[in-house]
């Protein structure tokens, strides 16, 4: 009888210890796990491409460190005022590589052009393109040679006119290096920043005449507005008599 009683006590103690250990393990599992997080900038709405980011479009969110992209922006002040290169969806981490800034240091040409300006490309040769000496950031004048009509009964004549002055060169075409001892650099096009009105004049002159670029000195930004050359011919006596 004593053996049975002793065995019962031992079993009860064993079960009690097992229950205690099991309960302790459940309590440990129920305790919250500390997860390291990091704050990143995220979009709070869908943002189309080529959109200026404003403060109300973004927010700081905390994400587990393992979920943070290595190129994610962490400072909202460095995101506001940037331009989206690609569409962003709501709650997406904003990656620095998906943004662009305006100005000359931008990668895309459209980001370098100020408002109210356009980029236009003209074809050039070694002669009309200043023998390849035009570089990005230079300023040029654009001279056009056009055939102009004269009074009835006369013949048309060629005239050179200063089409535009102090025009910024944005890009030159694909450069080709030739020669062995003395290497020369040439390109077949030049892209410039112009106003919409200048773009129309340049396009018309290129289609109906000839263009030549004239390189300006680096410190000279004066607008000269020279007269056309040659001046219009005087009307013939016959035309004068007809007019009288």
C-alpha positions as CSV (number, residue, x, y, z in Angstrom):
1,X,0.0,0.0,0.0
2,X,2.8,2.3,0.9
3,X,4.5,1.6,-2.5
4,X,1.3,2.5,-4.3
5,X,1.0,5.7,-2.4
6,X,4.7,6.6,-3.0
7,X,4.3,5.9,-6.7
8,X,1.2,8.1,-6.9
9,X,3.1,11.0,-5.3
10,X,6.0,10.6,-7.7
11,X,3.7,10.5,-10.7
12,X,1.9,13.6,-9.4
13,X,5.2,15.5,-9.0
14,X,6.3,14.4,-12.4
15,X,3.1,15.6,-14.0
16,X,3.2,18.9,-12.1
17,X,6.8,19.6,-13.2
18,X,5.8,18.8,-16.8
19,X,2.9,21.1,-16.7
20,X,5.0,23.9,-15.2
21,X,7.7,23.5,-17.9
22,X,5.0,23.5,-20.6
23,X,3.3,26.6,-19.2
24,X,6.7,28.4,-19.0
25,X,7.5,27.6,-22.6
26,X,4.1,29.0,-23.7
27,X,4.7,32.1,-21.7
28,X,8.1,32.6,-23.4
29,X,6.6,32.1,-26.8
30,X,3.8,34.6,-26.0
31,X,6.3,37.4,-25.2
32,X,6.8,39.9,-28.1
33,X,9.9,39.6,-30.2
34,X,12.0,42.8,-30.7
35,X,12.3,43.4,-34.5
36,X,14.7,46.0,-35.7
37,X,13.0,48.5,-37.9
38,X,14.1,51.4,-40.1
39,X,12.2,54.5,-41.3
40,X,12.0,55.0,-45.1
41,X,10.1,57.3,-47.4
42,X,7.0,55.8,-49.1
43,X,4.4,57.0,-51.5
44,X,0.9,57.5,-49.9
45,X,-0.8,57.6,-53.3
46,X,-0.1,56.5,-56.9
47,X,2.3,59.0,-58.5
48,X,2.6,59.1,-62.3
49,X,5.9,59.4,-64.1
50,X,7.3,62.9,-64.7
51,X,5.5,64.3,-61.6
52,X,6.9,66.9,-59.2
53,X,6.8,65.3,-55.7
54,X,5.2,67.4,-53.0
55,X,5.0,66.9,-49.3
56,X,1.4,65.5,-49.3
57,X,2.4,62.6,-51.7
58,X,4.9,60.9,-49.3
59,X,5.3,59.8,-45.7
60,X,7.8,58.1,-43.4
61,X,7.0,54.5,-42.6
62,X,8.8,52.0,-40.4
63,X,9.7,48.6,-41.9
64,X,11.7,45.7,-40.8
65,X,15.3,46.2,-41.7
66,X,15.3,43.0,-43.8
67,X,12.5,44.5,-45.9
68,X,14.2,47.9,-46.6
69,X,15.6,48.3,-50.1
70,X,19.3,49.4,-50.1
71,X,18.4,52.3,-52.4
72,X,15.3,53.5,-50.4
73,X,15.2,57.2,-49.5
74,X,15.2,57.9,-45.8
75,X,15.0,61.7,-45.8
76,X,11.8,63.3,-47.0
77,X,13.5,66.6,-47.6
78,X,15.6,65.0,-50.3
79,X,12.5,63.6,-52.0
80,X,10.3,66.6,-52.1
81,X,10.9,68.7,-55.2
82,X,12.3,65.7,-57.2
83,X,10.7,64.4,-60.4
84,X,9.6,60.8,-60.8
85,X,11.3,59.0,-63.7
86,X,8.8,56.1,-63.4
87,X,5.3,55.6,-62.0
88,X,5.1,54.9,-58.2
89,X,2.3,53.0,-56.6
90,X,0.8,53.8,-53.2
91,X,2.8,52.5,-50.2
92,X,5.8,51.7,-52.3
93,X,9.3,52.5,-50.9
94,X,10.7,55.4,-52.9
95,X,14.0,54.5,-54.4
96,X,16.5,57.2,-55.1
97,X,17.3,55.7,-58.5
98,X,13.6,56.3,-59.6
99,X,13.8,60.0,-59.0
100,X,15.5,62.8,-61.0
101,X,16.3,66.4,-60.3
102,X,16.0,69.4,-62.6
103,X,19.0,71.3,-63.9
104,X,22.2,70.8,-65.9
105,X,23.4,67.9,-63.7
106,X,20.3,65.8,-64.5
107,X,20.8,62.7,-66.6
108,X,17.8,63.0,-68.9
109,X,17.8,65.9,-71.4
110,X,14.2,66.8,-70.7
111,X,15.1,67.4,-67.0
112,X,17.8,69.9,-68.1
113,X,15.5,72.2,-70.0
114,X,13.9,75.0,-68.2
115,X,10.2,75.8,-68.5
116,X,9.2,77.8,-71.6
117,X,12.2,76.4,-73.6
118,X,12.6,73.6,-76.1
119,X,15.4,71.4,-77.5
120,X,16.0,71.4,-81.2
121,X,18.6,69.5,-83.2
122,X,20.2,70.8,-86.4
123,X,22.4,68.9,-88.9
124,X,25.9,70.3,-89.2
125,X,29.0,69.5,-91.2
126,X,32.7,70.3,-90.5
127,X,32.1,73.8,-92.0
128,X,28.7,74.7,-90.7
129,X,29.5,73.2,-87.2
130,X,32.7,75.1,-86.6
131,X,35.0,72.2,-87.4
132,X,33.9,70.2,-84.4
133,X,35.0,72.8,-81.8
134,X,31.5,73.3,-80.4
135,X,31.1,71.7,-77.0
136,X,28.2,71.2,-74.6
137,X,27.6,74.3,-72.6
138,X,28.9,76.6,-75.4
139,X,26.8,79.5,-76.8
140,X,26.3,80.0,-80.5
141,X,24.6,82.3,-83.0
142,X,22.6,80.8,-85.8
143,X,23.0,82.3,-89.3
144,X,20.6,81.4,-92.1
145,X,21.0,81.9,-95.8
146,X,17.6,82.2,-97.6
147,X,16.4,83.1,-101.1
148,X,14.1,86.1,-100.9
149,X,11.8,87.3,-103.6
150,X,11.9,90.9,-104.9
151,X,9.4,93.1,-106.6
152,X,7.4,91.8,-109.5
153,X,9.5,91.3,-112.6
154,X,12.8,90.9,-110.6
155,X,14.7,87.8,-109.6
156,X,15.0,86.4,-106.1
157,X,18.3,86.9,-104.3
158,X,20.2,85.2,-101.5
159,X,20.5,86.9,-98.1
160,X,22.2,85.9,-94.9
161,X,20.3,86.8,-91.7
162,X,21.1,86.4,-88.0
163,X,18.3,84.0,-87.1
164,X,19.1,83.7,-83.3
165,X,21.9,84.8,-81.0
166,X,23.4,83.5,-77.7
167,X,21.8,80.0,-78.0
168,X,22.9,77.4,-75.4
169,X,24.3,74.1,-76.8
170,X,22.8,71.2,-74.9
171,X,24.4,68.3,-76.7
172,X,26.5,67.5,-79.7
173,X,25.9,64.4,-81.8
174,X,27.8,61.1,-81.7
175,X,31.5,62.1,-81.9
176,X,33.7,60.4,-84.4
177,X,37.5,60.4,-84.0
178,X,39.6,60.1,-87.2
179,X,43.2,60.4,-88.1
180,X,46.3,58.7,-86.9
181,X,48.9,61.2,-85.8
182,X,46.6,64.3,-85.6
183,X,43.2,63.1,-84.4
184,X,40.2,65.2,-85.3
185,X,36.7,65.0,-83.7
186,X,33.6,65.5,-85.8
187,X,29.8,65.2,-85.3
188,X,26.8,65.6,-87.5
189,X,24.3,67.3,-85.3
190,X,24.0,69.9,-82.5
191,X,21.1,70.1,-80.0
192,X,20.3,73.6,-78.7
193,X,18.0,75.2,-76.2
194,X,15.6,77.6,-77.9
195,X,12.2,79.3,-77.4
196,X,9.2,77.9,-79.2
197,X,9.3,80.9,-81.6
198,X,13.0,80.3,-82.4
199,X,12.2,76.6,-83.0
200,X,9.8,77.6,-85.7
201,X,12.2,80.0,-87.4
202,X,15.1,77.5,-87.3
203,X,12.9,74.7,-88.7
204,X,11.7,76.9,-91.6
205,X,15.2,78.1,-92.4
206,X,16.6,74.5,-92.3
207,X,13.8,73.4,-94.7
208,X,14.1,76.3,-97.1
209,X,17.7,77.5,-96.9
210,X,21.0,76.7,-95.2
211,X,22.1,77.1,-91.5
212,X,25.5,77.8,-90.1
213,X,26.5,77.9,-86.4
214,X,28.8,80.6,-85.2
215,X,30.7,80.0,-81.9
216,X,30.6,82.8,-79.4
217,X,33.4,83.8,-77.0
218,X,32.9,82.4,-73.5
219,X,32.3,85.8,-71.8
220,X,30.3,87.5,-74.6
221,X,26.6,87.4,-74.2
222,X,25.8,90.7,-76.1
223,X,22.9,90.6,-78.6
224,X,24.1,92.5,-81.7
225,X,21.2,92.1,-84.1
226,X,23.2,92.9,-87.3
227,X,21.4,93.9,-90.5
228,X,20.8,91.3,-93.2
229,X,23.5,91.0,-95.8
230,X,23.4,91.9,-98.6
231,X,20.8,94.7,-98.2
232,X,17.7,94.4,-100.4
233,X,18.5,95.5,-104.0
234,X,17.1,98.7,-105.2
235,X,14.1,98.4,-107.5
236,X,14.9,98.7,-111.2
237,X,13.9,101.9,-113.1
238,X,11.3,99.8,-115.0
239,X,9.8,98.7,-111.7
240,X,9.8,102.3,-110.5
241,X,8.0,103.5,-113.6
242,X,5.5,100.8,-113.3
243,X,4.8,101.7,-109.7
244,X,4.3,105.4,-110.8
